[in-house]
Amino acid sequence: MSTSVFLAILVTSLATFSSRFLGAISSQGIKETSKLFKWFNCLAYSTLAALIARTIIFPVGVLSDASYLSRVTVVLFCLFIFFISKRNFVYPTVISAIMMAVLSNYF
């Protein structure tokens, strides 16, 4: 079993890093102000928004035990922290984990 786990990690790592490497090479010719770059940027943000919405509305696993109100509260509060912390991802990520643990265990 440990061989199959190692093989799965190796294959997924190669797939991830090869796509990132090809993206880094191909991005040299794209200007940040081009319409193509803006389109990919919008695509990335819309995908992220869809994943967050899906996680809130249709949670899977342990998150499904948390109430809808607590999930929405955590997301809204962490968005507030994100903008106050000058768009830093670390603070909202840590605070969201702590808030979900507290809200799930005590409310």
HUZI-V416587 format. One record per helix or strand of 3 or more residues. SS is the DSSP state (~ for helix, > for strand). FROM is the first residue (numbers start at 1). TO is the last residue. If there is no record, write none. Layout:
ss;from;to
SS;FROM;TO
SS;FROM;TO
//
This chain:
ss;from;to
~;2;29
~;35;57
~;61;65
~;68;84
~;89;106
//
